[in-house]
Amino acid sequence: TQVLDFLPPVQDHLKQIRNPAVVRALTELRKVTNALLRKFGKPDEIHIELATELKAPQREREARWKRMRQREKERGQAFERLLKEVGITRPSRADIEKLLLYEECGQHCPYTGKGISFRQLFHSGEVQVEHIIPFSRSLDDSFANKTLAYVDVNARKGQRTPREAFGGSPEWPDMLERVRAFRGDFARHKLHRFQWTT
């Protein structure tokens, strides 16, 4: 990764952005940031708060920051596990996400109930990350919309929600029970997404 002393012009590095209002806003942000860099030097740490967050009560903002710090800690622990237990020498963001999803679902495919090994998850290609509500329909690529699935069951699900694909099947109640057993902050959200209907 290239380390720069100042932020470069927006249009040189973000050519894919076509919205003039967004380009203007980013250009103004660049000017302010570079002025601060010239005056104070490079910061040790940067905190970004959106305007909607600033309106929230202080207790709510503090709880949000606490959750973010906890997630950072979990990602750091996942990175170490990938190095030591899986033997991945340079874990990527995608590898870390896979491991966190693996821990969340209790090392089992929520659709089939079959166990998942490290080899299947990281080396054989038998298991993949899948969007609970298809990305083509939700444009949601967040952790809250992802889980693990064996390739064959993911192919069966296709561009449907879990309820659309499996809602009338005998396996459906067991799938929901497995999702209810998910660990972590996103368990309730994922159960809702599994049951989502259009």
Long-range contacts (C-beta under 8 A, 24 or more apart in sequence): 5-37, 5-42, 6-34, 6-37, 6-38, 7-33, 7-34, 7-37, 67-185, 74-100, 75-100, 78-103, 85-118, 86-118, 86-122, 88-122, 94-129, 95-122, 97-129, 97-143, 97-146, 98-122, 98-129, 98-148, 100-143, 101-129, 101-143, 101-146, 101-147, 101-148, 102-148, 103-183, 103-184, 104-147, 104-182, 104-183, 104-184, 104-186, 104-187, 105-147, 105-148, 105-178, 105-182, 106-178, 106-181, 106-182, 106-183, 108-178, 109-148, 109-149, 109-150, 109-153, 110-147, 110-148, 110-149, 110-175, 110-178, 110-179, 110-182, 110-194, 111-149, 111-150, 111-153, 111-154, 111-157, 111-162, 111-166, 111-171, 111-175, 112-149, 112-150, 112-153, 112-171, 113-174, 113-178, 114-150, 116-148, 121-148, 125-151, 126-150, 126-151, 127-151, 128-154, 130-154, 130-157, 132-161, 132-162, 132-190, 132-193, 132-194, 133-161, 133-193, 133-196, 134-158, 134-159, 134-160, 134-161, 143-186, 144-186, 144-189, 144-190, 144-193, 145-193, 147-179, 147-190, 161-193, 161-194, 161-196, 161-197, 161-198, 162-193, 162-194, 162-195, 163-194, 163-195, 163-196, 163-197, 164-197, 164-198
